[in-house]
Amino acid sequence: MRTVEVTDQSIFTLLISRVKVYSDLIKLRLASLVTFSAAFGFILGDRSVSFNWIGMLGLAIGGFLITGASGAANEILERDLDKLMQRTKNRPLPLQIITLQEAYLFTALVAFLGIGVLWVFTNPLTTGLGVLSMILYVFVYTPLKKVGPIAVFVGAIPGAMPPLLGWTAATGQISYEALIIFGIQFIWQFPHFWAIAWVSDEDYKRAGFKLLPSGGGQDLNTAIQIMIYTLFLLPLGLLPSYFGFTGLNSGIVATICGVLFLAQTFSLMRDCSRKSALKIMFGSFLYLPIVQIAYMLDKMP
């Protein structure tokens, strides 16, 4: 009996370790955040008398799988570069915990499952946008990271797709409301990406990534650009209330969050320090979910 217990424990430990490996490969935290943004778009767009839980669940699962496949494909393409950076050197492929062939097979399986789930439970428009998002992230944004800051603009498109996918899954169309929530997340990408690039500048230089604007410098020009894009969030954050698909309360929350987010950029312009960039990075992580939750709670019938 003792041998059986040890064997069972070994199997359980092996199973947990494989789950962790695949979770790291699909960038679980990022996929979860993307799924939340997609759900936000769906909830905001759904106008049915009885909430479409089946469609919502299909969107969440399909979106999670497509995002996970995109993250895994990104890690496959950048496996040699990941070895050079402190923040990525312990990923499964640099450590050779799984083989490249296994990673390819797993990524393809997850991608096809995600596309299939979206096709069955949402609609062709949402499925097509999901595939487009995956193509842009893997085959355009990923190689452009070594070219220049144009990668941030390209990466902001798939990065802002989740709420748009949610809206189209609920409504079957791209309306002005869908473009507004897409636009908010699109503009948010710039201070978010650039703050991360500032904090991780040394790591990114080791891999040859060029994501900071203004010649890639950690200087006042870059800080000003971060401030300008953050400033755009103030009027954009009011548009859902202005056009009436959310109420006034969420507009107030979005404005307060936008002002606090903007205030952090002034500190960066003053001292151009890594500490100030780190505050902007964490501020960006807080801004988006807080504002999106406020919109959902303040959704107009």
HELIX and SHEET records of a PDB file:
HELIX    1   1 ARG A    2  LEU A   25  1                                  24    
HELIX    2   2 LEU A   28  GLY A   45  1                                  18    
HELIX    3   3 TRP A   53  LEU A   77  1                                  25    
HELIX    4   4 ARG A   79  ASP A   82  1                                   4    
HELIX    5   5 LEU A  100  PHE A  121  1                                  22    
HELIX    6   6 PRO A  124  ILE A  135  1                                  12    
HELIX    7   7 LEU A  136  TYR A  141  3                                   6    
HELIX    8   8 THR A  142  LEU A  144  1                                   3    
HELIX    9   9 ILE A  150  THR A  171  1                                  22    
HELIX   10  10 TYR A  176  VAL A  199  1                                  24    
HELIX   11  11 ASP A  201  ALA A  207  1                                   7    
HELIX   12  12 SER A  214  GLY A  216  5                                   3    
HELIX   13  13 LEU A  220  TYR A  242  1                                  23    
HELIX   14  14 LEU A  248  ASP A  271  1                                  24    
HELIX   15  15 ARG A  274  LEU A  297  1                                  24    
END                                                                             
